[in-house]
């Protein structure tokens, strides 16, 4: 047996998320108050911002936690230098994100940290073969997978992986911090 492609989604729940989420929510709402429109090109019913938070060091703890697990799994290391870029999303009622990837952002990995998400809809992942129904339904790996997030969940996945965020049908706002990671690795194909 030869593995052609190994696509793993790393999922953790950050143990200290209650304190972090309380602090970052205050900062997110303050940033939105000062910039009601957010970034241009955001989805309907979504406020998006690249505001840098005072609690950034705390925010990066769950990101670094799941990144360390990824690096240990694939490279048997936990300390490869990486550039992390993050942004905030607030999905109001009716807000969601259609299938997309982060490949064109020049990222190796992408992810999301859930500040407030329980009951606001899942995130769904698909390969191109699943997206275009190329795998017969009776065969392994034919179905897309979904994750119903809890507050404090953090997900990390390859930037090329297709994913969508369900439309928020709850009265509660879905608050997330998305991120892209570029690893400082040498090209091993040479």
N, C-alpha and C positions, 0 to 999 in steps of 0.2 A: 504494500500500500504506500502510495506517495501522496503527500498533502500538497495540492496545487496552491491553495489559498487558505489562510487561517485567519478568519475575522472574528475576533473576540471583542465583546463589549464588557468593559470593567465597570462594576457597579458596587458602590460602598454607601453606607449611611454614616455621615460624620457624627461621631459621638457627642461633640460639643456644639451641635448645630443650634440649640435653643438660644444661647447667648449671642452667637455670631449672627443669626437671623434677626434677632431683635435689634442689634446695632446696625446691621446693614440696611434693614428696612427703613430706619430713621434717615439714614444718609440717602437712600434711593428716593424717598418721598421729598426730601429737601432738594435734591438735584432736579427732580421733575417739576417742583414748584418754580424753580428758576429757569426752566427750559421746557415749557409746556408742549412744544411741537416735537421735540426729540430729533433724532437723526432723520434726514430726508430718505425717502424710499422704504420706510418701514411698512410692514403689513397693516391692513385695516385693523382698527381696534387694538393696535399695539404701539406702545411707547418704547423707543429704543434709545440708549445713550452709551457713550464710551467714557462717561464721567469716571475719574479715578477717585476712589474712596479713601478716607482717612484710615479705615480699618482694613486696608488692602493686605497688610501682613497676615491678619487673621483670616481674611477671605482666601488667601492663597494656601493656607494649611490644608484644607480638604483637597484642593487641586494637586498639591504636591504629594499628598498621601496616595491618591489613586495613580498619579504619574509614577511614583516609586514602585508600585505594584506592577505596573505595565513594564517598566524598565527592567525590573528583576525577572519578570517572566520571559521577556524576549532577549535580553542582553546579559542577564545574570549580573546586573549592576543596578544601583539605585541613585547614582549621582551624575548622570550625563547632563551637561549644561543644556538649558532650554530657554527659549523666549516664549513668554506667555502673554497673550493679548486677550483682554476680556471686555465684555459689554453687558449691559443690563437690558432685560426685556420685561415689560409689564403687559400681559395679555388681559384686556378687559373682556367682558362678555362678548362672544363672537370673534375673538382674536385667536389666530392660530398661525401655523407656518406650513406651506405646501412642501412636498418632497424636494429636497435639495441636498447638496454636499458642501463641504468647505474646502474642496480640492483646489479651486482657483484662488483661494486666499493664500496659497503658498504654505499651508500648514501641513504638518505630518499627522497631527492628531487634533480632534475636536472634542468638545464636551459641554456639559451643562451641570450647574449646581442649582438645586431647587431650594429657594428661600421660602416660598409659599406656593404649594402646588397640590396638596391632597384634595382630591375630588374635582380637579379642574381639567382633567383629560390626560391621555397617555402620550407617550412618544413612541413612534413606530419606526422600525428599521427594515430595510429591504436591500437585497442585492439587485443588480440590473436584471438578472435572470428572473427573480421573483417579481420585480416591477412590471416586466413585460410578459409575464405568464409563460415563460419559456420552459419551465419545469412542469411536467405533467403532475396534476394534483395528487396522484397516488405515489409519487416518488419522494424520497427523503429531501428535506430542505425546500419543499415547494412553498411553504407558508412564510409570510413575513412575521416578524416577532414584535411584541409591544411590551413596554414597561409602564406600569401605573406608578407614578412617583409619589414618594412621601417627602415631607419637609426634611431637608438635610441630606437627601440623596445626591450623589455625585456620579455622573456617568462619563466614561472616557472611551473613545472609539476612533478608528482610522478616519482621516478627513475625507476619504473618498466614499465612505459609506452613506448611502441614501437614507434620509430620515425625514419624518414629518411630525409636527406637533398638532394634536387634535384641537379642533375648535373648542374654546372654553365655553361651556354651556352652563357654568355655575355663576352665581352672583359674586363669588369671591374672585379677586384678581390673582392671576398666575404670575408670580414674580420669580424670575430665574436670572442667573448670571451665566451667559454662554462664554466659551473661551476656545481659542486656537493655540496650539503649541507647535513650535518649530524646534526640532531636536538638532543639536550641534553634533552631527555624526559624519564620519568620512564615508564617501561613496564606496561600497564594498564590491561594486560591479566591475571595477577597473583591474 
